[in-house]
Amino acid sequence: MDKKVAEVIWKALEDSDPGSGEGYKMPGPSHEGFLFDGTPTTLVSGGERGAKSHTGAMKCMLITLDFIARHPLQASKGVSWLVGDSYELTRSEFDYLSEWFQTIVPGTKVSTRVDPGQIEVPVRHDDHPGLRGVFTIKTKSAADPMSLRAEAPIWIYGCEAALLTQDVYFRLLGRAGQSRSMYKDFGQFILTGTFENSLGWYPTLWTKWQSGAAQVVDRARSFSFPSHENRFAWPGGEKNETLMHLKNMLPEDVYKERHLAIPAPPSGRVFGNFDSTVHVQKCSYDPDLPVYLGIDPGYSGRSSTYAVEAMQKVADQWVVFDEIAINKISDPGFTVKDICYLAQQRYWWKNADKVGVIDIAGAAHAGAQESNEEVWLRETGLVLRHQRVNLLPGLDRMKTSLQVNPIHKEPGIIFDPSCKLVISELGGAVNPFDNQVHVYSYKTDRQGNVTDSRPRDDYCDGIKAIIYLLVDQMGYATGRGLRKRIRVKRRSIRHETVVV
């Protein structure tokens, strides 16, 4: 919509209650750029009290009025969605739109509930005097994925979108596609949210869509609404006394995330090439293919998690389709026998073609107790394999598996969203046991520079389980960190020389 037309609408909102100061007020320059950007998909990160909901709702209103003006007949039966992880998360945008449409479009009807709720905007047009119909704005809950179908919304708005799953994001993107193919300039997909931890698909896409090249390819763009731009909530902007105090008190990365709306992912990640938008995909189990189990008993590090990663190899790609993870701190009473029982209850256990690989420590006895391998054999009949895996070449094997094949454009390994432990260790989500950020990382200094080539031995149990399996099946990717023994004879005395 043209900015001059929008300004007429804003003036009408203000004039509806003279002297009240109500109506729409532009918070700042970033908001204006977002409002009048025509990119089909727009993603916004908002600082605390950054007015993302207010501005996002206004963009939806402008798109709705523009569609009614340009396509009145279709608009008389048109629909759009406000989608949240729960209905309650759509309330702010629903209330803004309800108030504004009731103010400038007489006859607008609004439901008394938001769970679900709808706004019915009457559609009239001078060129069609007999036209009677309504444009309906509906609230949707991502908790009911089946409701996200059977319609072609003119726009879709993701409320607190960082809380939505990546699967829901893909589903909504697909629903927006139908309107895009039918109506030029419509089918917009709008996402606004707040970075909770700078991990996962939302901050990854925000970073990606800052790039001009990615914006062209994906037809998407990202924006930040820093707190200080909302001059109504933070008078004085960046020089607001409270904001200045927070900037001095909060760690730099926390302030960037919460108030500048810029993601600050953990520094020193071991697997910097992990991308949740690429490597996390819905995976299917194929009963006709063997099942491979990577197992780490979680003996090292603070994480102390017994991890079993269930995998299959589909063509040239490894698929991690299921996971069993028991944290020894959260559940100190569990035993290896319990793990075996859980594995046997899984839908894939009936597959007769199974290969299990465990950390070499799993073959060791703890005092008079049976080893992990012996318990698995006794309880399940599965013979586990093991070998000593050198750390650095093992990491290289995982890193090469994460690489995207330049020909097929697919990574060598993907993870189902249900595999929450290993995804969190790779840097794609929070830890499933305490909802905190725990990523497999190198040691770093205060500036975030890596200070040691060997990572901290923490929060890597799921990763190590997969590495044991990959090395067993594929060997090492490189010789880094391995030592070769070369025997030479000198003066009839045999010496052994070690070459690093």
Summary of the structure (lengths in Angstrom):
residues: 500
radius of gyration: 27.7
end to end distance: 65.9
largest distance: 109.1
contacts: 1605
relative contact order: 0.10
helix: 36%
strand: 22%
